[in-house]
């Protein structure tokens, strides 16, 4: 399960970065919190 969740967030991070939007605006459009996105960005960098 962790792997599929990780893959899902990897795709979300790529979509956020490609969007050109701010984290806040992109997260609102995706019904996510900025905290969630920052958490997964931190995990992806490790």
mmCIF file of the N, C-alpha and C atoms, coordinates in Angstrom:
data_MODEL
# 
_entry.id   MODEL 
# 
loop_
_atom_site.group_PDB 
_atom_site.id 
_atom_site.type_symbol 
_atom_site.label_atom_id 
_atom_site.label_alt_id 
_atom_site.label_comp_id 
_atom_site.label_asym_id 
_atom_site.label_entity_id 
_atom_site.label_seq_id 
_atom_site.pdbx_PDB_ins_code 
_atom_site.Cartn_x 
_atom_site.Cartn_y 
_atom_site.Cartn_z 
_atom_site.occupancy 
_atom_site.B_iso_or_equiv 
_atom_site.pdbx_formal_charge 
_atom_site.auth_seq_id 
_atom_site.auth_comp_id 
_atom_site.auth_asym_id 
_atom_site.auth_atom_id 
_atom_site.pdbx_PDB_model_num 
ATOM 1   N N  . UNK A 1 1  ? 0.830  -1.205 0.000   1.00 0.00 ? 1  UNK A N  1 
ATOM 2   C CA . UNK A 1 1  ? 0.000  0.000  0.000   1.00 0.00 ? 1  UNK A CA 1 
ATOM 3   C C  . UNK A 1 1  ? 0.868  1.260  0.000   1.00 0.00 ? 1  UNK A C  1 
ATOM 4   N N  . UNK A 1 2  ? 1.931  1.241  0.755   1.00 0.00 ? 2  UNK A N  1 
ATOM 5   C CA . UNK A 1 2  ? 2.794  2.414  0.837   1.00 0.00 ? 2  UNK A CA 1 
ATOM 6   C C  . UNK A 1 2  ? 3.340  2.784  -0.540  1.00 0.00 ? 2  UNK A C  1 
ATOM 7   N N  . UNK A 1 3  ? 3.669  1.795  -1.327  1.00 0.00 ? 3  UNK A N  1 
ATOM 8   C CA . UNK A 1 3  ? 4.229  2.056  -2.652  1.00 0.00 ? 3  UNK A CA 1 
ATOM 9   C C  . UNK A 1 3  ? 3.214  2.752  -3.566  1.00 0.00 ? 3  UNK A C  1 
ATOM 10  N N  . UNK A 1 4  ? 1.970  2.289  -3.549  1.00 0.00 ? 4  UNK A N  1 
ATOM 11  C CA . UNK A 1 4  ? 0.958  2.913  -4.403  1.00 0.00 ? 4  UNK A CA 1 
ATOM 12  C C  . UNK A 1 4  ? 0.658  4.337  -3.945  1.00 0.00 ? 4  UNK A C  1 
ATOM 13  N N  . UNK A 1 5  ? 0.674  4.559  -2.635  1.00 0.00 ? 5  UNK A N  1 
ATOM 14  C CA . UNK A 1 5  ? 0.462  5.907  -2.105  1.00 0.00 ? 5  UNK A CA 1 
ATOM 15  C C  . UNK A 1 5  ? 1.630  6.805  -2.491  1.00 0.00 ? 5  UNK A C  1 
ATOM 16  N N  . UNK A 1 6  ? 2.818  6.258  -2.407  1.00 0.00 ? 6  UNK A N  1 
ATOM 17  C CA . UNK A 1 6  ? 4.006  7.006  -2.789  1.00 0.00 ? 6  UNK A CA 1 
ATOM 18  C C  . UNK A 1 6  ? 3.955  7.368  -4.280  1.00 0.00 ? 6  UNK A C  1 
ATOM 19  N N  . UNK A 1 7  ? 3.547  6.421  -5.113  1.00 0.00 ? 7  UNK A N  1 
ATOM 20  C CA . UNK A 1 7  ? 3.429  6.681  -6.547  1.00 0.00 ? 7  UNK A CA 1 
ATOM 21  C C  . UNK A 1 7  ? 2.382  7.750  -6.830  1.00 0.00 ? 7  UNK A C  1 
ATOM 22  N N  . UNK A 1 8  ? 1.274  7.689  -6.117  1.00 0.00 ? 8  UNK A N  1 
ATOM 23  C CA . UNK A 1 8  ? 0.208  8.677  -6.284  1.00 0.00 ? 8  UNK A CA 1 
ATOM 24  C C  . UNK A 1 8  ? 0.739  10.069 -5.969  1.00 0.00 ? 8  UNK A C  1 
ATOM 25  N N  . UNK A 1 9  ? 1.487  10.190 -4.889  1.00 0.00 ? 9  UNK A N  1 
ATOM 26  C CA . UNK A 1 9  ? 2.007  11.492 -4.507  1.00 0.00 ? 9  UNK A CA 1 
ATOM 27  C C  . UNK A 1 9  ? 3.130  11.957 -5.416  1.00 0.00 ? 9  UNK A C  1 
ATOM 28  N N  . UNK A 1 10 ? 3.899  11.033 -5.953  1.00 0.00 ? 10 UNK A N  1 
ATOM 29  C CA . UNK A 1 10 ? 4.932  11.405 -6.929  1.00 0.00 ? 10 UNK A CA 1 
ATOM 30  C C  . UNK A 1 10 ? 4.277  12.043 -8.140  1.00 0.00 ? 10 UNK A C  1 
ATOM 31  N N  . UNK A 1 11 ? 3.162  11.468 -8.588  1.00 0.00 ? 11 UNK A N  1 
ATOM 32  C CA . UNK A 1 11 ? 2.419  12.038 -9.716  1.00 0.00 ? 11 UNK A CA 1 
ATOM 33  C C  . UNK A 1 11 ? 1.825  13.392 -9.358  1.00 0.00 ? 11 UNK A C  1 
ATOM 34  N N  . UNK A 1 12 ? 1.308  13.516 -8.152  1.00 0.00 ? 12 UNK A N  1 
ATOM 35  C CA . UNK A 1 12 ? 0.730  14.795 -7.712  1.00 0.00 ? 12 UNK A CA 1 
ATOM 36  C C  . UNK A 1 12 ? 1.794  15.881 -7.645  1.00 0.00 ? 12 UNK A C  1 
ATOM 37  N N  . UNK A 1 13 ? 2.969  15.539 -7.137  1.00 0.00 ? 13 UNK A N  1 
ATOM 38  C CA . UNK A 1 13 ? 4.058  16.515 -7.040  1.00 0.00 ? 13 UNK A CA 1 
ATOM 39  C C  . UNK A 1 13 ? 4.454  16.983 -8.431  1.00 0.00 ? 13 UNK A C  1 
ATOM 40  N N  . UNK A 1 14 ? 4.575  16.054 -9.366  1.00 0.00 ? 14 UNK A N  1 
ATOM 41  C CA . UNK A 1 14 ? 4.921  16.415 -10.743 1.00 0.00 ? 14 UNK A CA 1 
ATOM 42  C C  . UNK A 1 14 ? 3.843  17.318 -11.351 1.00 0.00 ? 14 UNK A C  1 
ATOM 43  N N  . UNK A 1 15 ? 2.588  16.998 -11.095 1.00 0.00 ? 15 UNK A N  1 
ATOM 44  C CA . UNK A 1 15 ? 1.484  17.807 -11.622 1.00 0.00 ? 15 UNK A CA 1 
ATOM 45  C C  . UNK A 1 15 ? 1.506  19.211 -11.029 1.00 0.00 ? 15 UNK A C  1 
ATOM 46  N N  . UNK A 1 16 ? 1.795  19.308 -9.746  1.00 0.00 ? 16 UNK A N  1 
ATOM 47  C CA . UNK A 1 16 ? 1.878  20.614 -9.095  1.00 0.00 ? 16 UNK A CA 1 
ATOM 48  C C  . UNK A 1 16 ? 2.986  21.450 -9.716  1.00 0.00 ? 16 UNK A C  1 
ATOM 49  N N  . UNK A 1 17 ? 4.146  20.855 -9.878  1.00 0.00 ? 17 UNK A N  1 
ATOM 50  C CA . UNK A 1 17 ? 5.285  21.588 -10.418 1.00 0.00 ? 17 UNK A CA 1 
ATOM 51  C C  . UNK A 1 17 ? 5.061  21.988 -11.871 1.00 0.00 ? 17 UNK A C  1 
ATOM 52  N N  . UNK A 1 18 ? 4.366  21.164 -12.627 1.00 0.00 ? 18 UNK A N  1 
ATOM 53  C CA . UNK A 1 18 ? 4.106  21.467 -14.036 1.00 0.00 ? 18 UNK A CA 1 
ATOM 54  C C  . UNK A 1 18 ? 2.985  22.499 -14.205 1.00 0.00 ? 18 UNK A C  1 
ATOM 55  N N  . UNK A 1 19 ? 2.164  22.664 -13.189 1.00 0.00 ? 19 UNK A N  1 
ATOM 56  C CA . UNK A 1 19 ? 0.996  23.535 -13.314 1.00 0.00 ? 19 UNK A CA 1 
ATOM 57  C C  . UNK A 1 19 ? 1.339  25.015 -13.399 1.00 0.00 ? 19 UNK A C  1 
ATOM 58  N N  . UNK A 1 20 ? 2.421  25.398 -12.751 1.00 0.00 ? 20 UNK A N  1 
ATOM 59  C CA . UNK A 1 20 ? 2.776  26.814 -12.726 1.00 0.00 ? 20 UNK A CA 1 
ATOM 60  C C  . UNK A 1 20 ? 1.982  27.608 -11.692 1.00 0.00 ? 20 UNK A C  1 
ATOM 61  N N  . UNK A 1 21 ? 1.139  26.924 -10.938 1.00 0.00 ? 21 UNK A N  1 
ATOM 62  C CA . UNK A 1 21 ? 0.334  27.572 -9.902  1.00 0.00 ? 21 UNK A CA 1 
ATOM 63  C C  . UNK A 1 21 ? 1.093  27.565 -8.579  1.00 0.00 ? 21 UNK A C  1 
ATOM 64  N N  . UNK A 1 22 ? 0.641  28.409 -7.657  1.00 0.00 ? 22 UNK A N  1 
ATOM 65  C CA . UNK A 1 22 ? 1.205  28.350 -6.316  1.00 0.00 ? 22 UNK A CA 1 
ATOM 66  C C  . UNK A 1 22 ? 0.723  27.073 -5.639  1.00 0.00 ? 22 UNK A C  1 
ATOM 67  N N  . UNK A 1 23 ? 1.452  26.649 -4.626  1.00 0.00 ? 23 UNK A N  1 
ATOM 68  C CA . UNK A 1 23 ? 1.043  25.444 -3.888  1.00 0.00 ? 23 UNK A CA 1 
ATOM 69  C C  . UNK A 1 23 ? -0.378 25.589 -3.362  1.00 0.00 ? 23 UNK A C  1 
ATOM 70  N N  . UNK A 1 24 ? -0.671 26.754 -2.816  1.00 0.00 ? 24 UNK A N  1 
ATOM 71  C CA . UNK A 1 24 ? -1.983 26.969 -2.207  1.00 0.00 ? 24 UNK A CA 1 
ATOM 72  C C  . UNK A 1 24 ? -3.105 26.828 -3.237  1.00 0.00 ? 24 UNK A C  1 
ATOM 73  N N  . UNK A 1 25 ? -2.948 27.474 -4.378  1.00 0.00 ? 25 UNK A N  1 
ATOM 74  C CA . UNK A 1 25 ? -3.984 27.444 -5.415  1.00 0.00 ? 25 UNK A CA 1 
ATOM 75  C C  . UNK A 1 25 ? -4.131 26.032 -5.972  1.00 0.00 ? 25 UNK A C  1 
ATOM 76  N N  . UNK A 1 26 ? -3.006 25.372 -6.238  1.00 0.00 ? 26 UNK A N  1 
ATOM 77  C CA . UNK A 1 26 ? -3.061 24.018 -6.786  1.00 0.00 ? 26 UNK A CA 1 
ATOM 78  C C  . UNK A 1 26 ? -3.717 23.059 -5.794  1.00 0.00 ? 26 UNK A C  1 
ATOM 79  N N  . UNK A 1 27 ? -3.343 23.154 -4.526  1.00 0.00 ? 27 UNK A N  1 
ATOM 80  C CA . UNK A 1 27 ? -3.921 22.271 -3.509  1.00 0.00 ? 27 UNK A CA 1 
ATOM 81  C C  . UNK A 1 27 ? -5.426 22.499 -3.350  1.00 0.00 ? 27 UNK A C  1 
ATOM 82  N N  . UNK A 1 28 ? -5.852 23.741 -3.379  1.00 0.00 ? 28 UNK A N  1 
ATOM 83  C CA . UNK A 1 28 ? -7.282 24.027 -3.293  1.00 0.00 ? 28 UNK A CA 1 
ATOM 84  C C  . UNK A 1 28 ? -8.037 23.403 -4.460  1.00 0.00 ? 28 UNK A C  1 
ATOM 85  N N  . UNK A 1 29 ? -7.458 23.470 -5.648  1.00 0.00 ? 29 UNK A N  1 
ATOM 86  C CA . UNK A 1 29 ? -8.101 22.904 -6.838  1.00 0.00 ? 29 UNK A CA 1 
ATOM 87  C C  . UNK A 1 29 ? -8.169 21.376 -6.764  1.00 0.00 ? 29 UNK A C  1 
ATOM 88  N N  . UNK A 1 30 ? -7.201 20.772 -6.060  1.00 0.00 ? 30 UNK A N  1 
ATOM 89  C CA . UNK A 1 30 ? -7.140 19.315 -5.946  1.00 0.00 ? 30 UNK A CA 1 
ATOM 90  C C  . UNK A 1 30 ? -7.802 18.803 -4.657  1.00 0.00 ? 30 UNK A C  1 
ATOM 91  N N  . UNK A 1 31 ? -8.318 19.727 -3.868  1.00 0.00 ? 31 UNK A N  1 
ATOM 92  C CA . UNK A 1 31 ? -8.937 19.387 -2.587  1.00 0.00 ? 31 UNK A CA 1 
ATOM 93  C C  . UNK A 1 31 ? -7.935 18.719 -1.639  1.00 0.00 ? 31 UNK A C  1 
ATOM 94  N N  . UNK A 1 32 ? -6.739 19.280 -1.604  1.00 0.00 ? 32 UNK A N  1 
ATOM 95  C CA . UNK A 1 32 ? -5.672 18.811 -0.716  1.00 0.00 ? 32 UNK A CA 1 
ATOM 96  C C  . UNK A 1 32 ? -5.228 19.984 0.148   1.00 0.00 ? 32 UNK A C  1 
ATOM 97  N N  . UNK A 1 33 ? -4.450 19.682 1.176   1.00 0.00 ? 33 UNK A N  1 
ATOM 98  C CA . UNK A 1 33 ? -3.903 20.760 1.990   1.00 0.00 ? 33 UNK A CA 1 
ATOM 99  C C  . UNK A 1 33 ? -2.449 20.989 1.602   1.00 0.00 ? 33 UNK A C  1 
ATOM 100 N N  . UNK A 1 34 ? -1.989 22.199 1.807   1.00 0.00 ? 34 UNK A N  1 
ATOM 101 C CA . UNK A 1 34 ? -0.602 22.530 1.535   1.00 0.00 ? 34 UNK A CA 1 
ATOM 102 C C  . UNK A 1 34 ? 0.297  21.682 2.439   1.00 0.00 ? 34 UNK A C  1 
ATOM 103 N N  . UNK A 1 35 ? -0.154 21.430 3.647   1.00 0.00 ? 35 UNK A N  1 
ATOM 104 C CA . UNK A 1 35 ? 0.618  20.608 4.583   1.00 0.00 ? 35 UNK A CA 1 
ATOM 105 C C  . UNK A 1 35 ? 0.872  19.218 3.998   1.00 0.00 ? 35 UNK A C  1 
ATOM 106 N N  . UNK A 1 36 ? -0.141 18.612 3.397   1.00 0.00 ? 36 UNK A N  1 
ATOM 107 C CA . UNK A 1 36 ? 0.028  17.283 2.792   1.00 0.00 ? 36 UNK A CA 1 
ATOM 108 C C  . UNK A 1 36 ? 1.073  17.335 1.684   1.00 0.00 ? 36 UNK A C  1 
ATOM 109 N N  . UNK A 1 37 ? 0.976  18.334 0.833   1.00 0.00 ? 37 UNK A N  1 
ATOM 110 C CA . UNK A 1 37 ? 1.911  18.450 -0.280  1.00 0.00 ? 37 UNK A CA 1 
ATOM 111 C C  . UNK A 1 37 ? 3.331  18.650 0.232   1.00 0.00 ? 37 UNK A C  1 
ATOM 112 N N  . UNK A 1 38 ? 3.514  19.513 1.198   1.00 0.00 ? 38 UNK A N  1 
ATOM 113 C CA . UNK A 1 38 ? 4.853  19.761 1.741   1.00 0.00 ? 38 UNK A CA 1 
ATOM 114 C C  . UNK A 1 38 ? 5.423  18.509 2.412   1.00 0.00 ? 38 UNK A C  1 
ATOM 115 N N  . UNK A 1 39 ? 4.574  17.757 3.103   1.00 0.00 ? 39 UNK A N  1 
ATOM 116 C CA . UNK A 1 39 ? 5.009  16.518 3.742   1.00 0.00 ? 39 UNK A CA 1 
ATOM 117 C C  . UNK A 1 39 ? 5.565  15.552 2.702   1.00 0.00 ? 39 UNK A C  1 
ATOM 118 N N  . UNK A 1 40 ? 4.830  15.351 1.608   1.00 0.00 ? 40 UNK A N  1 
ATOM 119 C CA . UNK A 1 40 ? 5.260  14.412 0.576   1.00 0.00 ? 40 UNK A CA 1 
ATOM 120 C C  . UNK A 1 40 ? 6.448  14.934 -0.222  1.00 0.00 ? 40 UNK A C  1 
ATOM 121 N N  . UNK A 1 41 ? 6.558  16.242 -0.391  1.00 0.00 ? 41 UNK A N  1 
ATOM 122 C CA . UNK A 1 41 ? 7.745  16.802 -1.014  1.00 0.00 ? 41 UNK A CA 1 
ATOM 123 C C  . UNK A 1 41 ? 8.977  16.498 -0.156  1.00 0.00 ? 41 UNK A C  1 
ATOM 124 N N  . UNK A 1 42 ? 8.826  16.646 1.155   1.00 0.00 ? 42 UNK A N  1 
ATOM 125 C CA . UNK A 1 42 ? 9.920  16.348 2.083   1.00 0.00 ? 42 UNK A CA 1 
ATOM 126 C C  . UNK A 1 42 ? 10.299 14.867 1.993   1.00 0.00 ? 42 UNK A C  1 
ATOM 127 N N  . UNK A 1 43 ? 9.307  13.991 1.973   1.00 0.00 ? 43 UNK A N  1 
ATOM 128 C CA . UNK A 1 43 ? 9.573  12.544 1.886   1.00 0.00 ? 43 UNK A CA 1 
ATOM 129 C C  . UNK A 1 43 ? 10.251 12.191 0.563   1.00 0.00 ? 43 UNK A C  1 
ATOM 130 N N  . UNK A 1 44 ? 9.863  12.858 -0.520  1.00 0.00 ? 44 UNK A N  1 
ATOM 131 C CA . UNK A 1 44 ? 10.428 12.558 -1.829  1.00 0.00 ? 44 UNK A CA 1 
ATOM 132 C C  . UNK A 1 44 ? 11.894 12.978 -1.918  1.00 0.00 ? 44 UNK A C  1 
ATOM 133 N N  . UNK A 1 45 ? 12.277 13.985 -1.151  1.00 0.00 ? 45 UNK A N  1 
ATOM 134 C CA . UNK A 1 45 ? 13.641 14.475 -1.184  1.00 0.00 ? 45 UNK A CA 1 
ATOM 135 C C  . UNK A 1 45 ? 14.592 13.605 -0.365  1.00 0.00 ? 45 UNK A C  1 
ATOM 136 N N  . UNK A 1 46 ? 14.056 12.773 0.476   1.00 0.00 ? 46 UNK A N  1 
ATOM 137 C CA . UNK A 1 46 ? 14.892 11.926 1.341   1.00 0.00 ? 46 UNK A CA 1 
ATOM 138 C C  . UNK A 1 46 ? 15.311 10.681 0.677   1.00 0.00 ? 46 UNK A C  1 
# 
